[in-house]
Amino acid sequence: MRGTIPFGRSHRSNAVRAHAHRVVNRVQWAETSLDADPAANLPVHARRWLTIADRYMACRIGALLDDVEWSTPRRT
């Protein structure tokens, strides 16, 4: 996220930060599924990483994955 969103606690940076946490949680959850059945889950996991990489390269850091729900950040 460095350099892509203005510095500060704006609603945009809070929303992107929340989305990034959800993406990390989704990836960690998917990595545990590799232990159960690697042959079946590896292609899905690889596609997920390719989606993240493609969207990151297209500067879509607020929409890295479709299967991660958006949330509105709490205003403080």
mmCIF file of the N, C-alpha and C atoms, coordinates in Angstrom:
data_MODEL
# 
_entry.id   MODEL 
# 
loop_
_atom_site.group_PDB 
_atom_site.id 
_atom_site.type_symbol 
_atom_site.label_atom_id 
_atom_site.label_alt_id 
_atom_site.label_comp_id 
_atom_site.label_asym_id 
_atom_site.label_entity_id 
_atom_site.label_seq_id 
_atom_site.pdbx_PDB_ins_code 
_atom_site.Cartn_x 
_atom_site.Cartn_y 
_atom_site.Cartn_z 
_atom_site.occupancy 
_atom_site.B_iso_or_equiv 
_atom_site.pdbx_formal_charge 
_atom_site.auth_seq_id 
_atom_site.auth_comp_id 
_atom_site.auth_asym_id 
_atom_site.auth_atom_id 
_atom_site.pdbx_PDB_model_num 
ATOM 1   N N  . MET A 1 1  ? 0.811   -1.196  0.000   1.00 0.00 ? 1  MET A N  1 
ATOM 2   C CA . MET A 1 1  ? 0.000   0.000   0.000   1.00 0.00 ? 1  MET A CA 1 
ATOM 3   C C  . MET A 1 1  ? 0.858   1.264   0.000   1.00 0.00 ? 1  MET A C  1 
ATOM 4   N N  . ARG A 1 2  ? 2.136   1.109   0.259   1.00 0.00 ? 2  ARG A N  1 
ATOM 5   C CA . ARG A 1 2  ? 2.985   2.284   0.401   1.00 0.00 ? 2  ARG A CA 1 
ATOM 6   C C  . ARG A 1 2  ? 2.994   3.113   -0.879  1.00 0.00 ? 2  ARG A C  1 
ATOM 7   N N  . GLY A 1 3  ? 2.631   4.377   -0.755  1.00 0.00 ? 3  GLY A N  1 
ATOM 8   C CA . GLY A 1 3  ? 2.671   5.292   -1.876  1.00 0.00 ? 3  GLY A CA 1 
ATOM 9   C C  . GLY A 1 3  ? 1.465   5.256   -2.788  1.00 0.00 ? 3  GLY A C  1 
ATOM 10  N N  . THR A 1 4  ? 0.495   4.393   -2.535  1.00 0.00 ? 4  THR A N  1 
ATOM 11  C CA . THR A 1 4  ? -0.647  4.308   -3.431  1.00 0.00 ? 4  THR A CA 1 
ATOM 12  C C  . THR A 1 4  ? -1.849  5.090   -2.925  1.00 0.00 ? 4  THR A C  1 
ATOM 13  N N  . ILE A 1 5  ? -1.911  5.311   -1.631  1.00 0.00 ? 5  ILE A N  1 
ATOM 14  C CA . ILE A 1 5  ? -3.011  6.046   -1.025  1.00 0.00 ? 5  ILE A CA 1 
ATOM 15  C C  . ILE A 1 5  ? -2.400  7.132   -0.153  1.00 0.00 ? 5  ILE A C  1 
ATOM 16  N N  . PRO A 1 6  ? -2.961  8.332   -0.153  1.00 0.00 ? 6  PRO A N  1 
ATOM 17  C CA . PRO A 1 6  ? -2.382  9.405   0.663   1.00 0.00 ? 6  PRO A CA 1 
ATOM 18  C C  . PRO A 1 6  ? -2.237  9.000   2.123   1.00 0.00 ? 6  PRO A C  1 
ATOM 19  N N  . PHE A 1 7  ? -1.174  9.485   2.738   1.00 0.00 ? 7  PHE A N  1 
ATOM 20  C CA . PHE A 1 7  ? -0.883  9.167   4.129   1.00 0.00 ? 7  PHE A CA 1 
ATOM 21  C C  . PHE A 1 7  ? -1.965  9.734   5.041   1.00 0.00 ? 7  PHE A C  1 
ATOM 22  N N  . GLY A 1 8  ? -2.270  9.021   6.064   1.00 0.00 ? 8  GLY A N  1 
ATOM 23  C CA . GLY A 1 8  ? -3.249  9.496   7.043   1.00 0.00 ? 8  GLY A CA 1 
ATOM 24  C C  . GLY A 1 8  ? -4.302  8.441   7.306   1.00 0.00 ? 8  GLY A C  1 
ATOM 25  N N  . ARG A 1 9  ? -5.210  8.786   8.143   1.00 0.00 ? 9  ARG A N  1 
ATOM 26  C CA . ARG A 1 9  ? -6.286  7.867   8.516   1.00 0.00 ? 9  ARG A CA 1 
ATOM 27  C C  . ARG A 1 9  ? -7.575  8.220   7.778   1.00 0.00 ? 9  ARG A C  1 
ATOM 28  N N  . SER A 1 10 ? -7.512  8.262   6.482   1.00 0.00 ? 10 SER A N  1 
ATOM 29  C CA . SER A 1 10 ? -8.701  8.575   5.705   1.00 0.00 ? 10 SER A CA 1 
ATOM 30  C C  . SER A 1 10 ? -9.591  7.348   5.595   1.00 0.00 ? 10 SER A C  1 
ATOM 31  N N  . HIS A 1 11 ? -10.815 7.551   5.177   1.00 0.00 ? 11 HIS A N  1 
ATOM 32  C CA . HIS A 1 11 ? -11.736 6.421   5.034   1.00 0.00 ? 11 HIS A CA 1 
ATOM 33  C C  . HIS A 1 11 ? -11.255 5.464   3.950   1.00 0.00 ? 11 HIS A C  1 
ATOM 34  N N  . ARG A 1 12 ? -10.567 5.966   2.937   1.00 0.00 ? 12 ARG A N  1 
ATOM 35  C CA . ARG A 1 12 ? -10.053 5.088   1.886   1.00 0.00 ? 12 ARG A CA 1 
ATOM 36  C C  . ARG A 1 12 ? -8.952  4.183   2.400   1.00 0.00 ? 12 ARG A C  1 
ATOM 37  N N  . SER A 1 13 ? -8.017  4.747   3.152   1.00 0.00 ? 13 SER A N  1 
ATOM 38  C CA . SER A 1 13 ? -6.928  3.914   3.654   1.00 0.00 ? 13 SER A CA 1 
ATOM 39  C C  . SER A 1 13 ? -7.439  2.917   4.687   1.00 0.00 ? 13 SER A C  1 
ATOM 40  N N  . ASN A 1 14 ? -8.430  3.283   5.479   1.00 0.00 ? 14 ASN A N  1 
ATOM 41  C CA . ASN A 1 14 ? -9.016  2.338   6.431   1.00 0.00 ? 14 ASN A CA 1 
ATOM 42  C C  . ASN A 1 14 ? -9.716  1.192   5.707   1.00 0.00 ? 14 ASN A C  1 
ATOM 43  N N  . ALA A 1 15 ? -10.426 1.502   4.638   1.00 0.00 ? 15 ALA A N  1 
ATOM 44  C CA . ALA A 1 15 ? -11.122 0.457   3.883   1.00 0.00 ? 15 ALA A CA 1 
ATOM 45  C C  . ALA A 1 15 ? -10.136 -0.486  3.202   1.00 0.00 ? 15 ALA A C  1 
ATOM 46  N N  . VAL A 1 16 ? -9.069  0.056   2.632   1.00 0.00 ? 16 VAL A N  1 
ATOM 47  C CA . VAL A 1 16 ? -8.068  -0.776  1.967   1.00 0.00 ? 16 VAL A CA 1 
ATOM 48  C C  . VAL A 1 16 ? -7.325  -1.626  2.994   1.00 0.00 ? 16 VAL A C  1 
ATOM 49  N N  . ARG A 1 17 ? -7.030  -1.046  4.148   1.00 0.00 ? 17 ARG A N  1 
ATOM 50  C CA . ARG A 1 17 ? -6.341  -1.795  5.199   1.00 0.00 ? 17 ARG A CA 1 
ATOM 51  C C  . ARG A 1 17 ? -7.217  -2.957  5.693   1.00 0.00 ? 17 ARG A C  1 
ATOM 52  N N  . ALA A 1 18 ? -8.512  -2.709  5.869   1.00 0.00 ? 18 ALA A N  1 
ATOM 53  C CA . ALA A 1 18 ? -9.429  -3.776  6.295   1.00 0.00 ? 18 ALA A CA 1 
ATOM 54  C C  . ALA A 1 18 ? -9.514  -4.865  5.233   1.00 0.00 ? 18 ALA A C  1 
ATOM 55  N N  . HIS A 1 19 ? -9.559  -4.472  3.955   1.00 0.00 ? 19 HIS A N  1 
ATOM 56  C CA . HIS A 1 19 ? -9.610  -5.447  2.866   1.00 0.00 ? 19 HIS A CA 1 
ATOM 57  C C  . HIS A 1 19 ? -8.329  -6.276  2.834   1.00 0.00 ? 19 HIS A C  1 
ATOM 58  N N  . ALA A 1 20 ? -7.188  -5.632  3.038   1.00 0.00 ? 20 ALA A N  1 
ATOM 59  C CA . ALA A 1 20 ? -5.911  -6.352  3.030   1.00 0.00 ? 20 ALA A CA 1 
ATOM 60  C C  . ALA A 1 20 ? -5.864  -7.392  4.152   1.00 0.00 ? 20 ALA A C  1 
ATOM 61  N N  . HIS A 1 21 ? -6.402  -7.053  5.313   1.00 0.00 ? 21 HIS A N  1 
ATOM 62  C CA . HIS A 1 21 ? -6.444  -8.021  6.410   1.00 0.00 ? 21 HIS A CA 1 
ATOM 63  C C  . HIS A 1 21 ? -7.331  -9.206  6.060   1.00 0.00 ? 21 HIS A C  1 
ATOM 64  N N  . ARG A 1 22 ? -8.439  -8.941  5.390   1.00 0.00 ? 22 ARG A N  1 
ATOM 65  C CA . ARG A 1 22 ? -9.333  -10.030 4.997   1.00 0.00 ? 22 ARG A CA 1 
ATOM 66  C C  . ARG A 1 22 ? -8.681  -10.929 3.946   1.00 0.00 ? 22 ARG A C  1 
ATOM 67  N N  . VAL A 1 23 ? -7.929  -10.335 3.031   1.00 0.00 ? 23 VAL A N  1 
ATOM 68  C CA . VAL A 1 23 ? -7.229  -11.115 2.009   1.00 0.00 ? 23 VAL A CA 1 
ATOM 69  C C  . VAL A 1 23 ? -6.178  -12.006 2.673   1.00 0.00 ? 23 VAL A C  1 
ATOM 70  N N  . VAL A 1 24 ? -5.445  -11.473 3.615   1.00 0.00 ? 24 VAL A N  1 
ATOM 71  C CA . VAL A 1 24 ? -4.435  -12.274 4.320   1.00 0.00 ? 24 VAL A CA 1 
ATOM 72  C C  . VAL A 1 24 ? -5.099  -13.423 5.065   1.00 0.00 ? 24 VAL A C  1 
ATOM 73  N N  . ASN A 1 25 ? -6.209  -13.154 5.733   1.00 0.00 ? 25 ASN A N  1 
ATOM 74  C CA . ASN A 1 25 ? -6.926  -14.224 6.440   1.00 0.00 ? 25 ASN A CA 1 
ATOM 75  C C  . ASN A 1 25 ? -7.406  -15.296 5.476   1.00 0.00 ? 25 ASN A C  1 
ATOM 76  N N  . ARG A 1 26 ? -7.908  -14.900 4.303   1.00 0.00 ? 26 ARG A N  1 
ATOM 77  C CA . ARG A 1 26 ? -8.387  -15.852 3.310   1.00 0.00 ? 26 ARG A CA 1 
ATOM 78  C C  . ARG A 1 26 ? -7.243  -16.717 2.788   1.00 0.00 ? 26 ARG A C  1 
ATOM 79  N N  . VAL A 1 27 ? -6.095  -16.112 2.549   1.00 0.00 ? 27 VAL A N  1 
ATOM 80  C CA . VAL A 1 27 ? -4.942  -16.862 2.054   1.00 0.00 ? 27 VAL A CA 1 
ATOM 81  C C  . VAL A 1 27 ? -4.437  -17.832 3.123   1.00 0.00 ? 27 VAL A C  1 
ATOM 82  N N  . GLN A 1 28 ? -4.379  -17.386 4.374   1.00 0.00 ? 28 GLN A N  1 
ATOM 83  C CA . GLN A 1 28 ? -3.952  -18.282 5.446   1.00 0.00 ? 28 GLN A CA 1 
ATOM 84  C C  . GLN A 1 28 ? -4.921  -19.445 5.603   1.00 0.00 ? 28 GLN A C  1 
ATOM 85  N N  . TRP A 1 29 ? -6.209  -19.181 5.488   1.00 0.00 ? 29 TRP A N  1 
ATOM 86  C CA . TRP A 1 29 ? -7.203  -20.245 5.568   1.00 0.00 ? 29 TRP A CA 1 
ATOM 87  C C  . TRP A 1 29 ? -7.022  -21.226 4.415   1.00 0.00 ? 29 TRP A C  1 
ATOM 88  N N  . ALA A 1 30 ? -6.743  -20.713 3.227   1.00 0.00 ? 30 ALA A N  1 
ATOM 89  C CA . ALA A 1 30 ? -6.554  -21.572 2.062   1.00 0.00 ? 30 ALA A CA 1 
ATOM 90  C C  . ALA A 1 30 ? -5.284  -22.408 2.189   1.00 0.00 ? 30 ALA A C  1 
ATOM 91  N N  . GLU A 1 31 ? -4.258  -21.862 2.813   1.00 0.00 ? 31 GLU A N  1 
ATOM 92  C CA . GLU A 1 31 ? -3.025  -22.622 2.991   1.00 0.00 ? 31 GLU A CA 1 
ATOM 93  C C  . GLU A 1 31 ? -3.227  -23.818 3.910   1.00 0.00 ? 31 GLU A C  1 
ATOM 94  N N  . THR A 1 32 ? -4.123  -23.702 4.871   1.00 0.00 ? 32 THR A N  1 
ATOM 95  C CA . THR A 1 32 ? -4.387  -24.852 5.737   1.00 0.00 ? 32 THR A CA 1 
ATOM 96  C C  . THR A 1 32 ? -5.110  -25.951 4.972   1.00 0.00 ? 32 THR A C  1 
ATOM 97  N N  . SER A 1 33 ? -5.874  -25.592 3.939   1.00 0.00 ? 33 SER A N  1 
ATOM 98  C CA . SER A 1 33 ? -6.557  -26.608 3.140   1.00 0.00 ? 33 SER A CA 1 
ATOM 99  C C  . SER A 1 33 ? -5.569  -27.413 2.295   1.00 0.00 ? 33 SER A C  1 
ATOM 100 N N  . LEU A 1 34 ? -4.381  -26.868 2.054   1.00 0.00 ? 34 LEU A N  1 
ATOM 101 C CA . LEU A 1 34 ? -3.369  -27.609 1.302   1.00 0.00 ? 34 LEU A CA 1 
ATOM 102 C C  . LEU A 1 34 ? -2.874  -28.818 2.077   1.00 0.00 ? 34 LEU A C  1 
ATOM 103 N N  . ASP A 1 35 ? -2.909  -28.741 3.398   1.00 0.00 ? 35 ASP A N  1 
ATOM 104 C CA . ASP A 1 35 ? -2.477  -29.883 4.207   1.00 0.00 ? 35 ASP A CA 1 
ATOM 105 C C  . ASP A 1 35 ? -3.448  -31.047 4.091   1.00 0.00 ? 35 ASP A C  1 
ATOM 106 N N  . ALA A 1 36 ? -4.729  -30.746 3.947   1.00 0.00 ? 36 ALA A N  1 
ATOM 107 C CA . ALA A 1 36 ? -5.742  -31.799 3.892   1.00 0.00 ? 36 ALA A CA 1 
ATOM 108 C C  . ALA A 1 36 ? -5.687  -32.567 2.575   1.00 0.00 ? 36 ALA A C  1 
ATOM 109 N N  . ASP A 1 37 ? -5.684  -31.837 1.449   1.00 0.00 ? 37 ASP A N  1 
ATOM 110 C CA . ASP A 1 37 ? -5.679  -32.483 0.133   1.00 0.00 ? 37 ASP A CA 1 
ATOM 111 C C  . ASP A 1 37 ? -4.912  -31.598 -0.849  1.00 0.00 ? 37 ASP A C  1 
ATOM 112 N N  . PRO A 1 38 ? -3.595  -31.730 -0.906  1.00 0.00 ? 38 PRO A N  1 
ATOM 113 C CA . PRO A 1 38 ? -2.795  -30.837 -1.735  1.00 0.00 ? 38 PRO A CA 1 
ATOM 114 C C  . PRO A 1 38 ? -3.120  -30.911 -3.222  1.00 0.00 ? 38 PRO A C  1 
ATOM 115 N N  . ALA A 1 39 ? -3.377  -32.096 -3.731  1.00 0.00 ? 39 ALA A N  1 
ATOM 116 C CA . ALA A 1 39 ? -3.614  -32.238 -5.175  1.00 0.00 ? 39 ALA A CA 1 
ATOM 117 C C  . ALA A 1 39 ? -4.884  -31.507 -5.611  1.00 0.00 ? 39 ALA A C  1 
ATOM 118 N N  . ALA A 1 40 ? -5.905  -31.550 -4.803  1.00 0.00 ? 40 ALA A N  1 
ATOM 119 C CA . ALA A 1 40 ? -7.174  -30.909 -5.167  1.00 0.00 ? 40 ALA A CA 1 
ATOM 120 C C  . ALA A 1 40 ? -7.166  -29.410 -4.901  1.00 0.00 ? 40 ALA A C  1 
ATOM 121 N N  . ASN A 1 41 ? -6.463  -28.976 -3.863  1.00 0.00 ? 41 ASN A N  1 
ATOM 122 C CA . ASN A 1 41 ? -6.535  -27.574 -3.455  1.00 0.00 ? 41 ASN A CA 1 
ATOM 123 C C  . ASN A 1 41 ? -5.435  -26.703 -4.039  1.00 0.00 ? 41 ASN A C  1 
ATOM 124 N N  . LEU A 1 42 ? -4.382  -27.282 -4.571  1.00 0.00 ? 42 LEU A N  1 
ATOM 125 C CA . LEU A 1 42 ? -3.287  -26.480 -5.109  1.00 0.00 ? 42 LEU A CA 1 
ATOM 126 C C  . LEU A 1 42 ? -3.694  -25.632 -6.322  1.00 0.00 ? 42 LEU A C  1 
ATOM 127 N N  . PRO A 1 43 ? -4.443  -26.161 -7.299  1.00 0.00 ? 43 PRO A N  1 
ATOM 128 C CA . PRO A 1 43 ? -4.841  -25.296 -8.425  1.00 0.00 ? 43 PRO A CA 1 
ATOM 129 C C  . PRO A 1 43 ? -5.695  -24.100 -7.986  1.00 0.00 ? 43 PRO A C  1 
ATOM 130 N N  . VAL A 1 44 ? -6.583  -24.312 -7.038  1.00 0.00 ? 44 VAL A N  1 
ATOM 131 C CA . VAL A 1 44 ? -7.428  -23.212 -6.549  1.00 0.00 ? 44 VAL A CA 1 
ATOM 132 C C  . VAL A 1 44 ? -6.564  -22.171 -5.844  1.00 0.00 ? 44 VAL A C  1 
ATOM 133 N N  . HIS A 1 45 ? -5.635  -22.647 -5.048  1.00 0.00 ? 45 HIS A N  1 
ATOM 134 C CA . HIS A 1 45 ? -4.737  -21.744 -4.320  1.00 0.00 ? 45 HIS A CA 1 
ATOM 135 C C  . HIS A 1 45 ? -3.855  -20.965 -5.293  1.00 0.00 ? 45 HIS A C  1 
ATOM 136 N N  . ALA A 1 46 ? -3.361  -21.621 -6.320  1.00 0.00 ? 46 ALA A N  1 
ATOM 137 C CA . ALA A 1 46 ? -2.528  -20.943 -7.319  1.00 0.00 ? 46 ALA A CA 1 
ATOM 138 C C  . ALA A 1 46 ? -3.327  -19.886 -8.079  1.00 0.00 ? 46 ALA A C  1 
ATOM 139 N N  . ARG A 1 47 ? -4.572  -20.200 -8.441  1.00 0.00 ? 47 ARG A N  1 
ATOM 140 C CA . ARG A 1 47 ? -5.417  -19.203 -9.118  1.00 0.00 ? 47 ARG A CA 1 
ATOM 141 C C  . ARG A 1 47 ? -5.671  -18.004 -8.224  1.00 0.00 ? 47 ARG A C  1 
ATOM 142 N N  . ARG A 1 48 ? -5.839  -18.247 -6.936  1.00 0.00 ? 48 ARG A N  1 
ATOM 143 C CA . ARG A 1 48 ? -6.064  -17.145 -5.996  1.00 0.00 ? 48 ARG A CA 1 
ATOM 144 C C  . ARG A 1 48 ? -4.839  -16.222 -5.972  1.00 0.00 ? 48 ARG A C  1 
ATOM 145 N N  . TRP A 1 49 ? -3.638  -16.805 -5.929  1.00 0.00 ? 49 TRP A N  1 
ATOM 146 C CA . TRP A 1 49 ? -2.434  -15.982 -5.927  1.00 0.00 ? 49 TRP A CA 1 
ATOM 147 C C  . TRP A 1 49 ? -2.259  -15.232 -7.243  1.00 0.00 ? 49 TRP A C  1 
ATOM 148 N N  . LEU A 1 50 ? -2.617  -15.863 -8.359  1.00 0.00 ? 50 LEU A N  1 
ATOM 149 C CA . LEU A 1 50 ? -2.533  -15.171 -9.654  1.00 0.00 ? 50 LEU A CA 1 
ATOM 150 C C  . LEU A 1 50 ? -3.521  -14.017 -9.735  1.00 0.00 ? 50 LEU A C  1 
ATOM 151 N N  . THR A 1 51 ? -4.706  -14.206 -9.180  1.00 0.00 ? 51 THR A N  1 
ATOM 152 C CA . THR A 1 51 ? -5.689  -13.126 -9.146  1.00 0.00 ? 51 THR A CA 1 
ATOM 153 C C  . THR A 1 51 ? -5.172  -11.960 -8.329  1.00 0.00 ? 51 THR A C  1 
ATOM 154 N N  . ILE A 1 52 ? -4.610  -12.253 -7.174  1.00 0.00 ? 52 ILE A N  1 
ATOM 155 C CA . ILE A 1 52 ? -4.055  -11.196 -6.323  1.00 0.00 ? 52 ILE A CA 1 
ATOM 156 C C  . ILE A 1 52 ? -2.936  -10.463 -7.063  1.00 0.00 ? 52 ILE A C  1 
ATOM 157 N N  . ALA A 1 53 ? -2.047  -11.194 -7.706  1.00 0.00 ? 53 ALA A N  1 
ATOM 158 C CA . ALA A 1 53 ? -0.924  -10.580 -8.424  1.00 0.00 ? 53 ALA A CA 1 
ATOM 159 C C  . ALA A 1 53 ? -1.405  -9.726  -9.594  1.00 0.00 ? 53 ALA A C  1 
ATOM 160 N N  . ASP A 1 54 ? -2.361  -10.228 -10.364 1.00 0.00 ? 54 ASP A N  1 
ATOM 161 C CA . ASP A 1 54 ? -2.884  -9.461  -11.505 1.00 0.00 ? 54 ASP A CA 1 
ATOM 162 C C  . ASP A 1 54 ? -3.538  -8.163  -11.056 1.00 0.00 ? 54 ASP A C  1 
ATOM 163 N N  . ARG A 1 55 ? -4.333  -8.237  -10.024 1.00 0.00 ? 55 ARG A N  1 
ATOM 164 C CA . ARG A 1 55 ? -5.029  -7.035  -9.550  1.00 0.00 ? 55 ARG A CA 1 
ATOM 165 C C  . ARG A 1 55 ? -4.073  -6.061  -8.878  1.00 0.00 ? 55 ARG A C  1 
ATOM 166 N N  . TYR A 1 56 ? -3.064  -6.575  -8.207  1.00 0.00 ? 56 TYR A N  1 
ATOM 167 C CA . TYR A 1 56 ? -2.065  -5.692  -7.612  1.00 0.00 ? 56 TYR A CA 1 
ATOM 168 C C  . TYR A 1 56 ? -1.306  -4.942  -8.705  1.00 0.00 ? 56 TYR A C  1 
ATOM 169 N N  . MET A 1 57 ? -0.935  -5.648  -9.767  1.00 0.00 ? 57 MET A N  1 
ATOM 170 C CA . MET A 1 57 ? -0.217  -5.012  -10.873 1.00 0.00 ? 57 MET A CA 1 
ATOM 171 C C  . MET A 1 57 ? -1.093  -4.007  -11.613 1.00 0.00 ? 57 MET A C  1 
ATOM 172 N N  . ALA A 1 58 ? -2.410  -4.207  -11.567 1.00 0.00 ? 58 ALA A N  1 
ATOM 173 C CA . ALA A 1 58 ? -3.337  -3.272  -12.198 1.00 0.00 ? 58 ALA A CA 1 
ATOM 174 C C  . ALA A 1 58 ? -3.737  -2.153  -11.242 1.00 0.00 ? 58 ALA A C  1 
ATOM 175 N N  . CYS A 1 59 ? -3.054  -2.054  -10.087 1.00 0.00 ? 59 CYS A N  1 
ATOM 176 C CA . CYS A 1 59 ? -3.302  -1.026  -9.062  1.00 0.00 ? 59 CYS A CA 1 
ATOM 177 C C  . CYS A 1 59 ? -4.700  -1.112  -8.471  1.00 0.00 ? 59 CYS A C  1 
ATOM 178 N N  . ARG A 1 60 ? -5.225  -2.319  -8.363  1.00 0.00 ? 60 ARG A N  1 
ATOM 179 C CA . ARG A 1 60 ? -6.541  -2.519  -7.760  1.00 0.00 ? 60 ARG A CA 1 
ATOM 180 C C  . ARG A 1 60 ? -6.362  -3.092  -6.356  1.00 0.00 ? 60 ARG A C  1 
ATOM 181 N N  . ILE A 1 61 ? -5.661  -2.361  -5.501  1.00 0.00 ? 61 ILE A N  1 
ATOM 182 C CA . ILE A 1 61 ? -5.337  -2.886  -4.185  1.00 0.00 ? 61 ILE A CA 1 
ATOM 183 C C  . ILE A 1 61 ? -6.556  -2.950  -3.272  1.00 0.00 ? 61 ILE A C  1 
ATOM 184 N N  . GLY A 1 62 ? -7.621  -2.287  -3.646  1.00 0.00 ? 62 GLY A N  1 
ATOM 185 C CA . GLY A 1 62 ? -8.836  -2.343  -2.846  1.00 0.00 ? 62 GLY A CA 1 
ATOM 186 C C  . GLY A 1 62 ? -9.759  -3.470  -3.242  1.00 0.00 ? 62 GLY A C  1 
ATOM 187 N N  . ALA A 1 63 ? -9.386  -4.228  -4.269  1.00 0.00 ? 63 ALA A N  1 
ATOM 188 C CA . ALA A 1 63 ? -10.227 -5.342  -4.740  1.00 0.00 ? 63 ALA A CA 1 
ATOM 189 C C  . ALA A 1 63 ? -9.341  -6.499  -5.173  1.00 0.00 ? 63 ALA A C  1 
ATOM 190 N N  . LEU A 1 64 ? -8.534  -6.982  -4.258  1.00 0.00 ? 64 LEU A N  1 
ATOM 191 C CA . LEU A 1 64 ? -7.603  -8.047  -4.607  1.00 0.00 ? 64 LEU A CA 1 
ATOM 192 C C  . LEU A 1 64 ? -8.286  -9.383  -4.829  1.00 0.00 ? 64 LEU A C  1 
ATOM 193 N N  . LEU A 1 65 ? -9.337  -9.667  -4.082  1.00 0.00 ? 65 LEU A N  1 
ATOM 194 C CA . LEU A 1 65 ? -10.079 -10.919 -4.240  1.00 0.00 ? 65 LEU A CA 1 
ATOM 195 C C  . LEU A 1 65 ? -11.572 -10.626 -4.255  1.00 0.00 ? 65 LEU A C  1 
ATOM 196 N N  . ASP A 1 66 ? -12.306 -11.411 -5.056  1.00 0.00 ? 66 ASP A N  1 
ATOM 197 C CA . ASP A 1 66 ? -13.756 -11.252 -5.104  1.00 0.00 ? 66 ASP A CA 1 
ATOM 198 C C  . ASP A 1 66 ? -14.451 -11.963 -3.956  1.00 0.00 ? 66 ASP A C  1 
ATOM 199 N N  . ASP A 1 67 ? -13.855 -13.056 -3.459  1.00 0.00 ? 67 ASP A N  1 
ATOM 200 C CA . ASP A 1 67 ? -14.533 -13.834 -2.433  1.00 0.00 ? 67 ASP A CA 1 
ATOM 201 C C  . ASP A 1 67 ? -14.309 -13.293 -1.023  1.00 0.00 ? 67 ASP A C  1 
ATOM 202 N N  . VAL A 1 68 ? -13.705 -12.107 -0.929  1.00 0.00 ? 68 VAL A N  1 
ATOM 203 C CA . VAL A 1 68 ? -13.533 -11.438 0.359   1.00 0.00 ? 68 VAL A CA 1 
ATOM 204 C C  . VAL A 1 68 ? -14.536 -10.299 0.412   1.00 0.00 ? 68 VAL A C  1 
ATOM 205 N N  . GLU A 1 69 ? -15.394 -10.318 1.403   1.00 0.00 ? 69 GLU A N  1 
ATOM 206 C CA . GLU A 1 69 ? -16.444 -9.301  1.464   1.00 0.00 ? 69 GLU A CA 1 
ATOM 207 C C  . GLU A 1 69 ? -15.869 -7.963  1.914   1.00 0.00 ? 69 GLU A C  1 
ATOM 208 N N  . TRP A 1 70 ? -16.453 -6.911  1.383   1.00 0.00 ? 70 TRP A N  1 
ATOM 209 C CA . TRP A 1 70 ? -16.071 -5.558  1.732   1.00 0.00 ? 70 TRP A CA 1 
ATOM 210 C C  . TRP A 1 70 ? -16.755 -5.184  3.019   1.00 0.00 ? 70 TRP A C  1 
ATOM 211 N N  . SER A 1 71 ? -16.142 -4.344  3.764   1.00 0.00 ? 71 SER A N  1 
ATOM 212 C CA . SER A 1 71 ? -16.793 -3.817  4.948   1.00 0.00 ? 71 SER A CA 1 
ATOM 213 C C  . SER A 1 71 ? -16.558 -2.319  4.986   1.00 0.00 ? 71 SER A C  1 
ATOM 214 N N  . THR A 1 72 ? -17.453 -1.625  5.611   1.00 0.00 ? 72 THR A N  1 
ATOM 215 C CA . THR A 1 72 ? -17.258 -0.201  5.770   1.00 0.00 ? 72 THR A CA 1 
ATOM 216 C C  . THR A 1 72 ? -16.494 0.017   7.064   1.00 0.00 ? 72 THR A C  1 
ATOM 217 N N  . PRO A 1 73 ? -15.420 0.770   7.022   1.00 0.00 ? 73 PRO A N  1 
ATOM 218 C CA . PRO A 1 73 ? -14.632 0.976   8.239   1.00 0.00 ? 73 PRO A CA 1 
ATOM 219 C C  . PRO A 1 73 ? -15.410 1.802   9.249   1.00 0.00 ? 73 PRO A C  1 
ATOM 220 N N  . ARG A 1 74 ? -15.162 1.524   10.505  1.00 0.00 ? 74 ARG A N  1 
ATOM 221 C CA . ARG A 1 74 ? -15.804 2.299   11.566  1.00 0.00 ? 74 ARG A CA 1 
ATOM 222 C C  . ARG A 1 74 ? -15.145 3.656   11.644  1.00 0.00 ? 74 ARG A C  1 
ATOM 223 N N  . ARG A 1 75 ? -15.943 4.661   11.787  1.00 0.00 ? 75 ARG A N  1 
ATOM 224 C CA . ARG A 1 75 ? -15.403 6.016   11.936  1.00 0.00 ? 75 ARG A CA 1 
ATOM 225 C C  . ARG A 1 75 ? -15.197 6.309   13.406  1.00 0.00 ? 75 ARG A C  1 
ATOM 226 N N  . THR A 1 76 ? -14.026 6.826   13.697  1.00 0.00 ? 76 THR A N  1 
ATOM 227 C CA . THR A 1 76 ? -13.730 7.136   15.096  1.00 0.00 ? 76 THR A CA 1 
ATOM 228 C C  . THR A 1 76 ? -13.549 8.616   15.293  1.00 0.00 ? 76 THR A C  1 
# 
